[in-house]
């Protein structure tokens, strides 16, 4: 069986790493091996956002690098579709694996389904119910052309059920690790929905101990670990969504809140996304906005985990960072009006505040004052999502299965 994974951005590099480990483990234990090829669209192309993650996560060099780079959504997605289609025509895989909600996700899914190849979507069913978000459009369209929908939680399954999906196994509960040969039939016109848990839990559990052991980021930035008796610690902030970076008023409001937090005695560390850095240069008062903030380049995954783990509060518009903060039980202030990770909000560990400076400050100061609420829930699985996914792919009769074509 031949599978192609298509990735292009930082969150997808994190998600594919557990899948690669699970495929290696499967091939070690079984005589019929899974052949896997990795395609990198080049959506993230600078070192900090791309190659550094391949090195940090021990991901092998991609079999194909399309080197598409940035651009308007339509141009970028169209170029990726064209490049991916050429690879699929050459390699003729049995299935295409796509991850998350970027333009790379949608382009690969469209290229595959147009060639009548089954698509498996890792992180299916996530919804913000806001079609102004390009990620939301990518999720919806990818889900609706996918053959296998691997959901990270019961909520993801429930969202798909509301959209009319009926071929749902184990009633939407977390799938057993060892599936028999009794998966229900599925195909291009009869997709299958499965709660596998979240591969980002796999990634965090695999890397957290290694990160604590090897990362020097706290020493490099002169930050105190959370276990110390430092009463205030530091805040960690990330901003990258187009709605926040491309609207000057929103960006100014967000960074004004960061500045007020820092002037109140809380160090604010910001690994600055290239898009945000570029947007800030266009603001006439950028110098004042950045005064007192600890601006650093984007950091590798393990360094980011350590920064998240030891922060007193995380401020972000990133869905992945929201979820990582939740898994690490660190309070999170989401600088956006919605979140697809509803369980993080329901737990009390994540508060949605948008780009309003006053709300950002109020929520941050409340968490700094009160600390995180106690949370025991594990809505995103047990850290074996990739193993479930690979087992399902191996037993799904994908190689040459007429039903899928």
Secondary structure, 3 states (H helix, E strand, C coil): CEEEEEECCHHHHHHHHHHHHHHHHHHHHCCCCCEEEEEECCCCCCCCCCHHHHHHCCCCCCCEECCCCCCCHHHHHHHHHHHHHHHHHHHCCCEEEEECCCHHHHHHHHHHHHCCCEEEEEEECCCCCCCCCHHHHHHHHHHCCCCEEEECCHHHHHHHHHCCCCCEHHHHCECCCCCCCCCCCCECCECEEEECCCHHHHHHHHHHHHHHHHCCHHHHCCCCCCCCCCCCCEEEEECCCHHHHCCHHHHHHHHHHHHHHHHCCCEEEEEECHHHHHHHCCCCCHHHHHCCCEEEECCCHHHHHHHHHHCCEEEECCHHHHHHHHHCCCCEEECCCCCCCHHHHHCCCEEECCCCHHHHHHHHHHHHHHCCCCCCCCCCCCCCHHHHHHHHHHHCCCCCCHHHC
